[in-house]
Amino acid sequence: MTEPTHRSLLVLDVEDSESLSNVQLESMRSTLYRALDEAIPHPEVVVAKEDRGDGAMLVLGIPVLDVLDQIVEALLAGVQKHNNQVGPLDWLRVRIAVHEGYVGKDDNGWSSDALTATFRMNAAPAVKQVLKRAPRTHGVVVVSDVVYQGVVRHSYRATVTPNEYRSTVISMKNGDVRIWVRVPGYPEPPLPESDPAPAGSKSGGATPQADENNAVTANNLILGSVRARTIIGRDNIGGHV
């Protein structure tokens, strides 16, 4: 493996792609990659792009703030544009996970604990459930606690603010991890009922709220004392290369 470098990381996946036929999958992939290619501001910002069948993994050479402000927003706009032109049964809905950290490359591709964490955030059952509980949205965005604390919470840009993000805790092989979820078009994500309250949430009480399917969710209910580690360590040291 080459010496690792600090990069921005993005993992993209499509909801319920396993239900598609081969013909539908080919059409979906065409739409997805068109939206993704149009969201990239300049080809040179992409250090690596790997196909994942129903999604993609990107290693990017721009700061994570630019990834959220430029690429994620443009990608969501591209997905919305497609959905506005088709019927509800043909909607494309995506999960986008963003993290940053050190990655290395060998003859078989890219790897690191930071990259593994990005995939696991994207595939977390809680994140999938949030998307299912938000039928009006075109996608869900999840960022690591590193990205939230270092970038999102400071509101550096109008498109990257903490207003719509709420936190939840997911389990990984080496412990519980806090992540932050945003559902564009919703004032806050419809988190599963068992999720702990976000630290510093604007909502002070534990008032249940009903989603569009009449399911009651108490987004701010604290279930005991929850301790979660931050996705941090050697994947959060140093600057961008």
C-alpha positions in Angstrom: 0.0 0.0 0.0 1.2 3.5 -0.8 1.5 6.1 2.0 -2.0 7.2 3.0 -3.3 10.6 2.1 -6.2 12.6 3.7 -9.2 12.8 1.4 -12.9 13.5 1.4 -15.0 10.4 1.0 -18.5 9.9 -0.5 -20.5 6.7 -0.8 -23.7 6.7 -2.8 -26.4 4.0 -2.9 -29.9 3.7 -4.3 -32.9 2.6 -2.2 -34.4 -0.8 -2.8 -32.3 -1.5 -5.9 -32.5 -5.2 -5.2 -36.2 -5.1 -6.3 -35.3 -3.9 -9.8 -35.2 -6.2 -12.9 -32.0 -6.2 -15.0 -33.6 -3.8 -17.5 -34.7 -1.5 -14.7 -31.3 -1.7 -13.1 -29.6 -0.6 -16.3 -31.9 2.3 -16.6 -31.4 3.3 -13.0 -27.6 3.1 -13.3 -27.7 5.4 -16.4 -29.8 8.0 -14.6 -27.7 7.8 -11.4 -24.3 8.1 -13.2 -25.6 11.0 -15.3 -26.7 12.8 -12.1 -23.4 12.0 -10.5 -21.2 13.1 -13.4 -23.2 16.4 -13.7 -22.6 17.0 -10.0 -18.8 16.8 -10.2 -17.6 20.4 -10.7 -14.3 19.5 -12.4 -13.1 16.0 -13.3 -9.8 16.5 -11.6 -11.4 16.7 -8.2 -12.1 12.9 -8.4 -9.2 11.0 -7.2 -11.0 7.7 -7.6 -14.5 6.6 -8.6 -15.5 2.9 -8.1 -18.8 1.4 -9.3 -20.8 -0.5 -6.8 -23.6 -1.8 -9.0 -26.4 0.2 -7.4 -24.1 3.1 -6.3 -20.6 4.4 -6.3 -17.7 5.2 -4.0 -15.7 8.4 -4.6 -12.4 9.5 -3.2 -12.2 13.3 -3.6 -9.4 15.7 -3.6 -11.4 18.7 -2.4 -12.3 19.8 1.2 -15.3 18.1 2.7 -17.1 21.5 2.9 -16.9 21.7 -0.9 -18.2 18.1 -1.2 -21.3 19.0 0.8 -21.8 22.4 -0.7 -21.2 21.5 -4.3 -21.3 17.8 -5.1 -24.0 16.6 -2.6 -26.3 19.6 -3.4 -25.9 19.2 -7.1 -26.4 15.4 -6.9 -29.6 15.8 -5.0 -30.8 18.4 -7.5 -30.1 16.0 -10.3 -32.1 13.2 -8.7 -34.9 15.6 -8.0 -34.9 16.7 -11.7 -35.2 13.1 -12.8 -38.0 12.4 -10.3 -39.9 15.5 -11.5 -40.0 14.0 -14.9 -41.3 10.5 -14.0 -44.1 9.0 -12.0 -43.8 8.1 -8.4 -43.2 4.4 -9.2 -40.1 5.4 -11.2 -38.5 7.7 -8.6 -34.9 7.3 -7.8 -34.1 7.8 -4.1 -30.5 7.8 -2.8 -28.5 7.6 0.4 -25.4 9.7 0.5 -22.7 9.3 3.2 -19.9 11.8 3.6 -16.8 11.4 5.7 -13.1 12.4 5.6 -9.9 10.7 6.6 -6.8 8.9 5.5 -7.0 6.4 2.7 -4.4 4.3 0.9 -4.3 2.5 -2.4 -2.8 -0.9 -3.4 -3.1 -3.0 -6.6 -6.6 -3.9 -5.7 -8.1 -0.5 -4.9 -8.6 1.8 -2.0 -9.0 1.0 1.7 -8.8 2.4 5.2 -10.9 2.5 8.4 -12.3 5.8 7.4 -13.5 4.4 4.1 -15.0 1.4 5.8 -16.8 3.7 8.2 -18.3 5.6 5.3 -19.8 2.5 3.8 -21.2 1.4 7.1 -22.8 4.8 7.7 -24.5 4.6 4.3 -25.8 1.1 4.9 -26.8 1.6 8.5 -30.4 0.2 9.2 -31.3 3.5 10.9 -30.4 5.5 7.8 -32.3 3.2 5.5 -35.3 3.4 7.9 -35.2 7.2 7.9 -35.4 7.3 4.1 -38.4 4.9 4.2 -40.1 7.1 6.7 -39.7 10.2 4.5 -41.6 9.4 1.3 -41.5 13.0 0.0 -37.7 13.3 -0.1 -35.4 12.4 -3.0 -32.6 11.2 -0.7 -31.0 11.2 2.7 -27.6 12.7 3.7 -25.5 11.2 6.5 -22.3 12.7 7.8 -19.8 11.5 10.4 -19.5 13.2 13.7 -16.0 14.4 12.5 -17.6 16.2 9.6 -20.5 17.5 11.6 -18.3 18.9 14.4 -15.6 20.2 12.1 -17.7 21.7 9.4 -21.5 21.4 9.5 -22.2 22.9 12.9 -20.2 26.1 12.1 -22.6 27.1 9.2 -19.7 28.2 7.0 -22.1 28.3 3.9 -25.8 28.6 3.5 -26.1 25.1 2.1 -24.1 23.5 4.9 -25.8 24.3 8.3 -26.8 22.2 11.3 -30.5 23.3 11.1 -31.9 20.1 9.5 -29.4 17.6 10.9 -30.1 15.4 13.9 -27.9 12.7 15.4 -28.3 9.1 16.0 -26.1 6.2 17.2 -25.3 3.2 15.0 -23.4 0.1 15.9 -20.2 -0.9 14.2 -17.9 -3.8 14.9 -15.6 -1.8 17.2 -18.3 0.1 19.1 -21.2 2.6 18.8 -20.7 5.6 16.6 -22.6 8.9 16.5 -23.7 10.1 13.0 -25.7 13.0 11.8 -28.7 12.7 9.4 -30.4 15.2 7.1 -33.5 14.6 5.0 -33.8 17.4 2.4 -37.4 18.8 2.4 -38.0 17.9 6.0 -37.4 20.2 9.0 -35.7 17.2 10.7 -35.2 13.6 9.8 -37.9 11.1 11.0 -35.5 9.0 13.1 -36.6 5.6 14.4 -38.2 5.8 17.8 -35.4 4.1 19.6 -32.8 6.6 18.5 -31.3 8.9 21.2 -31.7 12.6 21.2 -29.1 14.7 19.4 -26.6 16.5 21.5 -27.6 20.2 21.5 -30.9 19.6 19.8 -33.1 22.6 19.4 -36.1 20.7 20.7 -36.0 20.7 24.5 -38.7 18.2 25.3 -39.6 14.6 24.4 -42.8 15.4 22.5 -43.7 12.6 20.1 -44.4 13.7 16.5 -46.3 11.8 13.8 -44.8 11.2 10.4 -46.7 11.0 7.1 -47.6 7.3 7.7 -49.1 8.2 11.2 -46.2 6.5 12.9 -45.4 8.2 16.1 -41.7 9.0 16.7 -40.1 10.7 19.7 -37.0 12.1 18.1 -35.8 13.7 21.3 -36.4 10.9 23.8 -33.2 10.1 25.7 -33.2 6.4 26.4 -30.8 6.1 29.4 -27.2 7.1 29.2 -25.9 6.6 25.7 -22.2 6.8 25.1 -20.9 6.9 21.5 -17.5 7.3 20.2 -16.6 9.7 17.4 -15.3 8.3 14.1 -11.8 9.6 14.8 -8.2 8.6 15.2 -5.7 8.3 12.4 -8.4 9.1 9.9 -8.8 12.6 11.3 -5.3 13.9 11.5 -3.6 16.4 9.2 -4.8 18.5 6.3 -6.0 17.7 2.8 -3.4 16.7 0.2 
